[in-house]
């Protein structure tokens, strides 16, 4: 069940102990009777507002429920009052196609075949997904100098390049043993964003000696409140680690706090 959810949504909603739990929804009456159409079968359950549709680069808050069409059993659903948060590009084709057709506030039901959803995990199965697009959160703007460090960037002996975007306060710098709280966004040099804490509105917290070498070195140069842009060469980033972005990476980082 868990593997199937990951295949369909590529994200799991955070389950917070303090939040009310939502009971599993019953299957819709038309579970096995999708609309007749050559495209992805969908039905509008409630209209949205405005005209904006999410794109692959956008992040979205969504509520959802997933059933097996063959049995009516619930595969997964948004278990708390907090909607799930995911980047559109991380959704598999059927889910992405459904939400791309929606505007904020809209609810739809879609019949998604396994080749657009769970693939080899449940070949031949049809999944009925009921989704609500709560809102659209655009990603941070891609820096204009993401392709390479500009002439006014400072380059350290290790090859890390950086540029101060906003001065910090005070004179205290984090140590390698420090724990820090930061906001960040990261791009590959072709301008593709691969991670961000900004749209989640939740700073990341970590030990400075537990991240990639380019982050450790760069953050040691910063003070609280400072914003900087790092151009981190591959040997100071993820090298060729499977599942991680390769080559030079560009990060905009704000040092929120040194703990």
C-alpha positions as CSV (number, residue, x, y, z in Angstrom):
1,X,0.0,0.0,0.0
2,X,2.7,2.4,0.9
3,X,4.7,1.7,-2.3
4,X,1.6,2.3,-4.3
5,X,0.9,5.6,-2.7
6,X,4.5,6.7,-3.4
7,X,4.1,5.6,-7.0
8,X,0.9,7.6,-7.5
9,X,1.7,10.8,-5.6
10,X,5.5,10.7,-4.9
11,X,4.7,12.4,-1.7
12,X,3.1,11.5,1.7
13,X,1.3,14.2,3.7
14,X,2.8,15.0,7.1
15,X,0.7,13.5,9.9
16,X,0.8,15.8,12.8
17,X,-0.3,14.4,16.2
18,X,-2.1,17.7,17.2
19,X,-4.3,17.7,14.1
20,X,-7.7,16.1,13.8
21,X,-7.6,12.8,11.9
22,X,-9.9,12.4,8.8
23,X,-11.8,9.2,8.4
24,X,-11.3,7.1,5.2
25,X,-13.8,8.2,2.6
26,X,-16.3,5.7,1.1
27,X,-15.8,4.9,-2.7
28,X,-17.9,7.0,-5.1
29,X,-21.0,5.4,-6.6
30,X,-19.6,5.7,-10.2
31,X,-16.3,3.9,-9.3
32,X,-16.6,1.6,-12.3
33,X,-18.3,3.9,-14.8
34,X,-15.8,6.5,-15.9
35,X,-17.0,9.1,-18.5
36,X,-16.6,8.0,-22.1
37,X,-13.6,9.9,-23.5
38,X,-10.4,9.3,-25.4
39,X,-8.5,11.6,-23.0
40,X,-8.0,11.0,-19.3
41,X,-11.5,10.3,-18.0
42,X,-12.4,13.1,-15.5
43,X,-15.5,14.6,-13.9
44,X,-15.7,18.1,-12.3
45,X,-17.2,17.8,-8.8
46,X,-16.9,21.4,-7.8
47,X,-15.7,24.4,-9.9
48,X,-12.6,26.4,-9.0
49,X,-12.0,30.1,-8.9
50,X,-10.0,32.2,-11.4
51,X,-8.2,31.0,-14.5
52,X,-4.8,30.0,-13.2
53,X,-3.7,26.4,-13.7
54,X,-0.5,24.9,-12.1
55,X,2.5,24.1,-14.3
56,X,5.2,21.5,-13.8
57,X,7.4,24.1,-11.9
58,X,4.7,25.0,-9.4
59,X,4.1,23.6,-6.0
60,X,0.5,22.8,-4.9
61,X,-1.5,22.0,-1.8
62,X,-3.9,19.2,-2.5
63,X,-6.4,16.9,-0.8
64,X,-7.0,13.5,-2.4
65,X,-8.4,10.0,-2.0
66,X,-7.4,7.0,-4.1
67,X,-9.4,3.8,-4.6
68,X,-8.9,0.6,-6.6
69,X,-11.7,0.6,-9.2
70,X,-11.8,-3.2,-9.2
71,X,-12.5,-3.6,-5.4
72,X,-13.5,-0.1,-4.2
73,X,-10.9,-0.3,-1.5
74,X,-9.2,2.9,-0.3
75,X,-5.5,2.9,-1.2
76,X,-4.7,6.2,0.4
77,X,-6.1,9.6,1.2
78,X,-5.3,12.8,3.0
79,X,-5.5,11.7,6.6
80,X,-5.4,15.1,8.3
81,X,-7.0,18.5,7.9
82,X,-3.6,19.6,6.5
83,X,-3.4,19.2,2.7
84,X,-0.5,17.4,1.1
85,X,2.2,19.6,-0.4
86,X,4.1,18.6,-3.6
87,X,5.8,19.9,-6.7
88,X,3.7,19.2,-9.8
89,X,6.7,17.7,-11.6
90,X,7.0,15.1,-8.9
91,X,3.5,13.7,-9.6
92,X,3.2,10.8,-12.0
93,X,1.5,11.5,-15.4
94,X,-2.2,10.7,-14.4
95,X,-2.2,12.8,-11.2
96,X,-0.3,15.6,-12.9
97,X,-2.7,15.7,-15.9
98,X,-5.7,15.9,-13.5
99,X,-4.3,18.8,-11.4
100,X,-3.0,20.7,-14.5
101,X,-6.7,20.8,-15.7
102,X,-7.8,22.4,-12.4
103,X,-7.9,25.9,-10.9
104,X,-7.7,26.6,-7.1
105,X,-10.7,25.4,-5.2
106,X,-11.7,22.9,-7.8
107,X,-12.5,19.3,-7.1
108,X,-12.3,16.5,-9.7
109,X,-12.6,12.8,-10.0
110,X,-10.3,11.0,-12.5
111,X,-9.9,7.3,-13.6
112,X,-6.2,6.7,-13.9
113,X,-4.8,3.5,-15.6
114,X,-1.8,1.8,-14.2
115,X,0.4,3.0,-17.1
116,X,-0.2,6.6,-15.9
117,X,0.1,5.8,-12.2
118,X,1.4,2.8,-10.4
119,X,3.0,1.1,-13.4
120,X,4.5,-2.3,-12.7
121,X,3.3,-2.3,-9.1
122,X,-0.3,-2.8,-10.1
123,X,-0.3,-3.5,-13.9
124,X,-3.8,-3.5,-15.4
125,X,-5.5,-1.8,-12.5
126,X,-7.5,1.4,-12.7
127,X,-7.3,3.8,-9.9
128,X,-10.0,6.3,-9.1
129,X,-8.6,9.6,-7.7
130,X,-10.7,12.3,-6.2
131,X,-8.6,15.5,-5.8
132,X,-9.0,19.0,-4.6
133,X,-6.5,21.7,-5.7
134,X,-6.3,23.9,-2.6
135,X,-3.9,26.5,-3.9
136,X,-0.8,27.0,-6.2
137,X,2.5,28.1,-4.8
138,X,4.9,29.4,-7.5
139,X,8.6,28.6,-7.0
140,X,11.3,31.2,-6.4
141,X,12.5,33.0,-9.5
142,X,15.5,31.3,-11.2
143,X,18.6,33.5,-10.8
144,X,19.8,35.2,-14.0
145,X,23.4,34.1,-13.3
146,X,22.6,30.4,-12.6
147,X,24.7,29.1,-15.5
148,X,28.0,30.2,-14.1
149,X,29.5,32.4,-11.4
150,X,29.6,36.1,-12.4
151,X,32.7,38.2,-12.5
152,X,32.0,39.8,-9.2
153,X,31.6,36.5,-7.3
154,X,34.3,35.5,-4.8
155,X,36.0,32.2,-5.4
156,X,37.6,30.3,-2.5
157,X,40.6,27.9,-2.8
158,X,38.3,24.9,-2.9
159,X,36.5,26.2,-6.0
160,X,33.4,27.4,-4.1
161,X,32.0,30.7,-5.6
162,X,29.7,32.9,-3.6
163,X,28.1,36.3,-3.7
164,X,26.4,38.2,-0.8
165,X,22.9,39.2,-1.7
166,X,22.0,40.7,1.6
167,X,24.3,41.5,4.5
168,X,23.7,39.8,7.8
169,X,23.8,41.2,11.3
170,X,26.6,40.9,13.9
171,X,29.9,39.2,13.4
172,X,29.3,35.6,14.6
173,X,29.8,32.9,12.1
174,X,28.7,29.3,12.5
175,X,31.3,26.6,13.3
176,X,31.6,23.2,11.6
177,X,30.0,21.8,14.8
178,X,27.1,24.3,14.8
179,X,23.5,23.5,14.1
180,X,21.9,26.1,11.8
181,X,18.4,27.0,10.6
182,X,18.3,28.2,6.9
183,X,16.0,29.0,4.1
184,X,17.3,27.8,0.7
185,X,16.5,27.1,-3.0
186,X,18.7,25.0,-5.3
187,X,19.0,24.9,-9.1
188,X,21.1,23.1,-11.6
189,X,23.0,25.2,-14.0
190,X,20.3,24.8,-16.7
191,X,17.9,26.7,-14.4
192,X,15.9,23.7,-13.1
193,X,15.0,24.0,-9.4
194,X,15.4,20.7,-7.6
195,X,14.6,21.7,-4.0
196,X,13.5,24.7,-1.9
197,X,12.4,25.4,1.7
198,X,10.9,28.8,0.7
199,X,7.6,27.6,-0.8
200,X,7.1,25.3,2.3
201,X,7.6,28.4,4.5
202,X,9.6,26.2,6.8
203,X,13.3,26.7,7.3
204,X,15.5,23.6,7.3
205,X,17.6,22.8,10.4
206,X,20.7,20.7,10.3
207,X,24.2,20.2,11.7
208,X,26.8,22.0,9.6
209,X,29.0,19.0,9.5
210,X,26.2,16.8,8.1
211,X,25.7,18.4,4.7
212,X,27.6,18.6,1.4
213,X,31.1,20.2,1.7
214,X,30.1,23.3,-0.3
215,X,27.3,24.1,2.1
216,X,29.6,23.6,5.1
217,X,32.2,25.9,3.8
218,X,29.8,28.5,2.5
219,X,27.7,28.8,5.7
220,X,30.8,29.2,7.8
221,X,31.3,32.5,5.9
222,X,27.9,33.8,6.8
223,X,26.3,35.6,9.7
224,X,22.6,35.5,10.9
225,X,20.3,37.3,8.5
226,X,22.7,37.1,5.6
227,X,21.6,35.9,2.2
228,X,24.1,34.5,-0.2
229,X,24.3,32.7,-3.6
230,X,26.6,29.7,-3.8
231,X,27.9,28.1,-7.0
232,X,29.1,24.7,-5.7
233,X,31.2,22.6,-8.1
234,X,30.3,18.9,-8.4
235,X,33.2,17.7,-6.2
236,X,31.9,19.8,-3.3
237,X,28.3,18.8,-3.9
238,X,26.8,15.3,-4.6
239,X,29.5,14.2,-7.0
240,X,27.9,11.3,-8.9
241,X,25.7,10.0,-6.1
242,X,22.6,8.2,-7.6
243,X,19.3,10.0,-7.3
244,X,21.1,13.4,-6.6
245,X,21.6,16.3,-9.0
246,X,25.0,16.2,-10.7
247,X,27.5,18.8,-11.7
248,X,27.6,22.4,-10.4
249,X,24.7,23.4,-8.2
250,X,23.5,26.9,-7.4
251,X,21.9,27.7,-4.0
252,X,20.3,30.9,-2.6
253,X,20.7,30.5,1.1
254,X,19.5,32.7,4.0
255,X,21.1,32.0,7.4
256,X,18.1,32.4,9.7
257,X,19.7,31.3,13.0
258,X,22.8,29.7,14.5
259,X,21.9,27.4,17.3
